[in-house]
């Protein structure tokens, strides 16, 4: 494929966008759909919501398609509990007197 043309919509995952944006040998063309069709388009009233290209790309960048590995999940939970533990130590230090005459 010399040039890849891809339509980017709000439902796309960031992994799919990466593939679409990196497969062309000569160039990659991304066309951003700024007027996504609502889920219940037949029942919608009024004009469809119009998004900016930036809003669509931010939505795609935040949509993760791959599963989170057990290692990444464990690391995230560990960091969360470490933060709670550090906060509780800080609170104890603030409650207990550090100098003999201080209460």
C-alpha positions in Angstrom: 0.0 0.0 0.0 1.5 3.3 -1.1 -1.0 5.5 0.6 -3.5 4.6 3.4 -6.8 6.5 3.7 -8.7 6.0 7.0 -11.8 7.5 8.5 -11.4 8.3 12.2 -14.6 8.2 14.3 -15.2 8.6 18.1 -15.7 4.8 18.5 -12.3 4.0 17.2 -9.6 2.7 19.6 -6.2 4.3 19.8 -4.6 1.0 18.7 -6.7 1.0 15.6 -5.8 4.6 14.9 -2.1 3.8 15.3 -2.4 1.0 12.7 -4.3 3.2 10.3 -1.8 6.0 10.7 1.4 3.9 10.2 0.8 1.5 7.4 1.3 3.6 4.3 4.7 3.4 2.6 4.4 6.9 1.0 1.8 8.6 3.1 -1.1 8.2 5.5 -4.3 10.2 5.3 -6.7 10.4 8.2 -10.2 11.8 7.7 -11.9 12.8 11.0 -15.7 12.2 11.2 -16.9 15.3 13.1 -20.6 14.4 12.8 -21.0 11.0 14.4 -24.3 9.3 14.1 -26.0 8.9 17.5 -26.8 5.4 18.8 -30.6 5.9 18.3 -30.3 8.0 15.1 -33.9 7.1 14.1 -35.3 8.4 17.3 -33.1 11.6 17.6 -34.7 15.0 17.3 -33.0 18.0 15.9 -29.6 18.3 14.3 -26.8 15.9 15.2 -24.1 17.0 17.5 -21.0 18.3 15.8 -17.6 17.7 17.3 -14.3 19.3 16.6 -11.6 17.2 15.1 -9.6 17.7 18.3 -12.5 16.3 20.4 -12.7 13.2 18.2 -9.0 12.6 18.4 -8.9 13.1 22.2 -11.8 10.6 22.5 -9.9 8.1 20.3 -6.7 8.6 22.2 -8.4 7.9 25.5 -10.2 4.8 24.3 -8.0 1.8 25.0 -8.7 -1.3 23.0 -6.1 -3.6 24.5 -6.7 -5.3 27.8 -4.6 -4.1 30.7 -2.0 -6.7 31.7 -2.0 -8.2 35.1 1.4 -6.6 35.8 0.1 -3.1 34.9 -3.0 -3.6 37.0 -1.0 -4.8 40.0 1.4 -1.9 39.7 -1.5 0.6 39.5 -3.2 -0.9 42.6 0.2 -1.0 44.4 0.8 2.7 43.7 -2.8 3.5 44.9 -2.3 1.7 48.2 1.2 3.2 48.7 -0.3 6.6 48.3 -3.0 5.8 50.9 -0.3 4.4 53.3 1.9 7.5 52.8 -1.1 9.8 53.5 -1.9 7.9 56.7 1.7 8.2 57.9 1.6 11.9 57.2 -1.7 12.3 59.2 -0.1 10.4 62.2 2.9 12.7 62.1 0.7 15.7 62.2 -1.4 14.4 65.1 1.5 13.2 67.3 3.7 15.8 69.0 7.2 15.8 67.6 8.7 18.0 70.3 8.6 17.3 74.0 6.7 20.5 75.1 4.3 20.6 72.1 0.7 19.2 72.2 
